[in-house]
Amino acid sequence: MSASAELSGEARASGSRVPDFFIIGHAKSGTTALYEMLRRHPQIFMSDVKEPRFFAPDLRTGSARLDGGKAPLTLEDYLALFTNAASGQRVGEASPQYIRSREAARLIADIQPAARIIAVLREPASFLRSMHLQMLQAYIETEKDLGRALAREPERRHAREVEHLPVPQGLMYAEHVHYTEQLRRYHEVFPPEQVLVLIYDDFRADNEGTVRRVLRFLEVDDSDPIEVKEANPTVSVRSPRMYELVRSVYMGRGRSGRVVKAGIKTLTPRRLRHRALAAQVRMQWARPAAPDAQLMHELRARFKGEVVALSEYLNRDLVTLWGYDSIV
C-alpha cells in the first residue's frame, strides 16, 4: 500500500475533519492576507497554524524550521488542527509551499478528492525580490544583494545535491518560477472547477472583490462586510551593522555570538528572551529602497518565457499586465 493510500485510510478511520480547501502560492504573494481575511468568516474555519505544510514532505529535508516546531509531522497531529471546526463550517489551511512541492497535489487529492485549491501567483521579478528580503528578515539568507544571491544558486545547488548540505529550499530562488508546471500538477488531479487561480495584482487592486470571489468559489455567504488586511509587508535592513550583530546572536554563530547567546540564555527567562529578541529584530527593518532597475529588467528577460507560457495556459494576457511586452 502506498504512503498516500495509508494516509487516506487513516484519515477516514479517525473520523476527523479533513480540510475542504487549501491556499497555495508563493511567499509574499498575498497568501497570508487571504488567510487572515478568510478565517474571520463565520462559515470558515482555518487552522491557527498558518502553514502546516503537512502534504509537502519532499520540502522538509534540509529546510529550516521557520515555524518554531509547530508544523505537524504526523497525520494525527495534522488533523488535530481542525478539531474545533463546527459541523457547518468550511475547513481550510494555507501552506504556500504546496505549490512548489512535487507531492502535495497528489497527496491532497488522495486524502480529499473534493478539495478546492486556491493558488495565488505574482509577477516573477517582484516576487523574487520580496522573497529575498523575507529570507534576509528570517536570518536564512546571508547575501544582502539579490543579484549576488541569484549568482550563488549553482554553488548552493551543488552543496545540496553533491555535498548533501542542508541548503534551505527558499534560497534556490529561480526554482520557484515554474508557474505552469506547478499549476499543471494540480490540474492533473483535480477538475478545473476545483482550482481557482488568483493573480496578486488583482488581489492588491481589489482586496474585497477578490475575497468575495474566493467566498463564492468556496460556496459560502459572500455578502458580509470584509475587513481588508495586509500581512507580511516587504521590508529591508535599516542598519546593516546592527543587523549582523542581532543575526549572529540569534543564530549563535561566531565565537562572540555563541558567548553572548549563552549568557543571555543563562540570565534571562525564555519568554523574555524571545520578546526582547523579537523587538530588536523589528527595529532593524524599514521600508525597502526602490528595486535595482537593471536587475529587475534582467530578471524579466530571464523569465519572459515562463510568463508567456503562463499567459497561454491561463488564457490571460499576463505579458502585458506584468510589463513583459516591452522586454525583448
Secondary structure by P-SEA (a helix, b strand, c coil): ccaaaaaaaaaaaaccccccbbbbbccccaaaaaaaaaaacccbbbbcccccccccccccccccccccccccccaaaaaaacccccccbbbbcccccccccccaaaaaaaacccbbbbbbbcccaaaaaaaaaaaaaacccccccaaaaaaaaaaaaaaacccccccccccccccccaaaaaaaaaaaccccccbbbbbaaaaaacaaaaaaaaaaaaccccccbbbbbbcccccccccaaaaaaaaaaaacccaaaaaaaaaaaacccaaaaaaaaaaaaaaaccccccccaaaaaaaaaacaaaaaaaaaaacccccccccccccc
